Amino acid sequence: MRRDDEFSRFFASRFDQARRTANALCGNWVEAEEIAQHAFVRLYAHWPRVRPDSADAYLRTVLTRVFLDSRRRGRRREEVVASPPEAAVPPDTAAAEERPPLLAALQRVPPRQRAVLVLRYVHDLSVEQVAEAMDCSPGTVKSQAARGLETLRTAYHGAAAPGGA
């Protein structure tokens, strides 16, 4: 029972942050909620082995991998239905709503590069921490960050220009 109580407290205190991170990765609040929920389901399965001092890092790793798994080629995503069962409560996105051109440009960045950008610059992780979360080398993180920033700059300036996309 102690395991469930600890996990419940962790979930309650981290879910909104995980959902915001997932939204930065995928650009869709509904999908972000699904990604965050799926990450917590995976985390719960391994909760007895998760050290309290590394739980946040473990959650970021799982969240990133769930996002990247959802973007793999050949992966079937859920089908959209004609009418949703009920309207969702809109999240408090006041800060995010002030940056629509940047968020739109971020969605033009390929998924792995986007994951690197979110982990490096939103979560302020080191190159080594991002490499561990994404299961790749530090050199890959650096090259993906450089390419991702260039793609983001191009997409952002293209969207901000008159007549831009």
Beta strands, then each sheet from edge to edge (+ up, - down):
end
